[in-house]
């Protein structure tokens, strides 16, 4: 069983920075790809950034150059450093991972952390 717990959200002024953290509980964190998603009011959940078990990263076009995803396998943690925040980044941010078996793929989500960017 996997549990994900996000932290680090809050309110920040436009142009400011926040660092989100996601604590992973379960087996072999180092084998899991990890992803940050977000969902703004009235919008669909969207992928923000991902990091593979090997450390390869990917980003949504809208956050490239401003957000950085990183992982610490020794601490079972994944982070999202967000710089130059603007109002469009206001959303609930979720940590996500998957476990694939022969029968099916299981999705695991954290409870989310609210990020509010004040203009």
Secondary structure by P-SEA (a helix, b strand, c coil): cbbbbbcbbbbbcccbbbbbbbbbbcccccccccbbbbbcccccccccccccccbbbbbcccccccbbbbbcccccbbbbbbcccccccccccccccccccccbbbbbbccbbbbbbcc
